[in-house]
Amino acid sequence: MIDEHKNWQTLNLANIQQRLAWVQQQPDGVIFCKDSGSQYVAVRKDKGQIKLCLVEKVNLHTDLLQSVFSLNNPLHLVSEYTQAMMLGLVWQNQPKKVYIAGFGGGRIPLVLHHYLPETVVECADVDAIAISAAIQCFGVQFDDRLTVAIQDGREYLEQQSPDIQYDIIMTDVFFGNGYFPHRLATKEFYELCKKHLSTAGVVLVNLLQRDEFYAQKVKTFQSVFSQVCVCPWKNINSVLIGTNGPILEKDEILLRAKYLQDGHEFSFSLTDRALEVKTGAELAEIIPNLDQAQVFTDDAPPAGYFDCWLF
């Protein structure tokens, strides 16, 4: 079985590289730019790196890099927060089904699809143009194990039958100015996620630390999951990890991450990300005002949440 997986992965990598042949031939600069509602979806090639951004039409502003990868190593996760999202495998190392709200350039779905050949990865994203960019510029190809619905991430999950369960659920949804949809940050949404989690399933959420409502979002997450860990990256992103399964201590998280690292031979260090995980009382130490934060609910968005999200 191991040899079959290795052979499949070798063939799959060759197919990805073949799909990227057009990108390899392009000169540095913008290689994709299309209108998508209130923003442009733009892909830029820069010294072997391919970067996808969402650019606001009003002021041509963006300060969020949606996706990035290296042409020399298309299975390497360049952004450390995307590496941290892979920590879901610490809790579920052989997931049967994974659901991801938000697709962007499809970096995490592509990597999961490659390293876990028996896993089905379902995704949802509202931006069809971004998905087109992922297909044309990021080597993404859909099949019976990797699918995407052009749909709101919460709506997709709400429409699944009650018996549909996922071992891992991820949320990575931002607009170009940093706006994170309120309906994907409430107690009701996380209760919906819990409803569709398998036993010992895990939910991971990418947040911006500079978010004015960062503490409230963590507090809301804590209101639903019995164990919540945070993997912070510098002062930029934090990945929340929540489960109602067995509690894992930090040494066990690290041990499992090392096992995964050795088994899959990731080009990025999952072990390093595991070393950065904060648990228990450490969360209050790294997140100001966490104890006093309010829980988000569908019917009571906080004042100012929908104001212009320019930082």
C-alpha positions, 0 to 999 in steps of 0.5 A, spaced: 500 500 500 505 504 501 508 503 494 502 504 491 501 511 494 508 513 493 507 511 485 501 515 485 504 521 488 510 521 483 505 521 478 500 526 481 506 531 482 508 530 474 501 532 472 501 538 477 508 540 474 505 539 467 499 543 468 504 549 471 507 548 464 504 555 461 505 558 468 513 557 467 513 560 460 510 566 462 515 572 464 514 576 471 509 580 472 501 580 472 499 573 469 492 573 470 487 579 472 479 579 472 473 582 474 470 579 480 464 583 483 467 589 488 474 587 486 479 584 481 482 577 482 490 578 480 495 573 480 502 575 479 509 571 477 515 574 481 522 570 481 519 563 481 513 565 486 506 565 484 501 570 488 494 571 488 491 577 491 484 580 491 484 587 489 479 592 491 476 596 485 475 603 489 482 604 491 486 598 488 488 596 495 490 590 498 494 588 503 492 580 504 496 575 500 491 570 498 495 564 496 502 563 494 507 558 492 513 556 489 514 553 481 520 549 484 516 546 489 508 546 488 507 542 494 511 546 499 506 551 503 510 557 503 505 561 508 506 559 515 499 559 517 497 554 511 502 550 514 499 551 521 492 549 518 495 542 516 496 541 524 488 538 523 492 532 521 495 531 529 488 530 531 485 526 525 491 523 521 487 519 516 481 523 515 476 520 510 472 527 509 475 534 509 471 540 508 474 547 507 470 554 507 474 558 502 478 556 496 483 562 494 488 559 490 487 552 493 494 551 496 491 546 502 486 542 498 491 541 493 496 538 498 491 534 502 489 531 495 496 529 494 498 526 501 492 523 503 490 519 496 484 516 500 481 522 503 475 526 500 476 534 500 470 538 499 470 546 498 466 552 498 467 559 495 463 564 493 468 567 488 468 563 481 473 567 478 478 566 484 477 558 482 478 559 475 485 563 477 487 557 481 486 552 475 489 556 470 495 558 475 496 554 481 496 547 478 489 545 481 485 540 478 478 537 480 476 530 481 472 525 485 476 526 491 477 534 490 471 538 489 469 545 490 462 548 490 461 556 488 457 557 494 457 561 501 461 556 506 456 556 511 450 555 506 454 549 503 454 546 510 447 547 512 445 544 506 448 537 508 444 532 510 445 530 518 448 524 517 454 527 513 460 528 517 467 530 516 473 529 520 476 536 519 473 542 517 477 548 516 475 556 515 479 560 511 475 566 508 477 573 507 476 579 502 482 583 500 481 588 505 481 583 511 473 582 512 472 576 515 464 574 514 460 575 521 456 569 519 462 564 519 464 567 526 458 566 530 456 560 536 451 558 531 456 557 525 461 553 530 455 549 533 453 547 525 460 545 524 460 541 531 454 537 528 457 535 522 464 533 525 465 526 526 467 523 533 474 526 535 473 531 529 477 537 529 475 545 526 481 549 524 480 557 523 484 562 520 484 569 523 488 575 523 491 578 529 490 585 528 482 584 527 479 589 532 474 583 534 480 577 535 478 576 542 471 575 541 472 570 535 476 566 539 472 566 545 466 564 541 470 558 538 471 556 546 464 557 547 463 551 543 469 546 543 472 543 549 479 544 547 481 550 543 489 551 541 492 557 538 498 557 533 500 564 532 504 566 526 508 572 528 503 578 529 499 576 523 495 570 523 493 565 528 490 558 527 485 556 532 484 549 533 478 546 536 475 539 538 470 536 543 475 529 542 480 527 547 484 532 550 491 532 547 497 535 551 503 539 548 508 533 548 503 529 545 501 534 539 509 535 538 510 527 538 504 526 533 506 532 528 513 529 528 510 522 526 506 525 521 512 529 518 517 523 518 511 519 514 509 524 509 516 527 508 513 534 508 517 540 505 515 544 510 516 543 518 509 541 521 514 540 527 515 547 528 508 549 527 506 544 533 512 547 537 508 554 536 501 551 539 499 555 545 494 551 549 489 552 556 491 558 560 497 560 555 491 563 550 489 568 556 497 570 556 497 571 548 490 574 547 489 581 550 482 581 554 480 574 552 476 573 559 472 579 558 470 578 550 463 577 548 461 571 544 458 572 537 451 570 535 447 570 529 442 576 531 447 580 535 453 582 531 457 587 534 457 595 533 462 597 527 463 590 525 460 591 518 464 598 517 470 599 512 475 594 514 481 598 512 487 597 517 
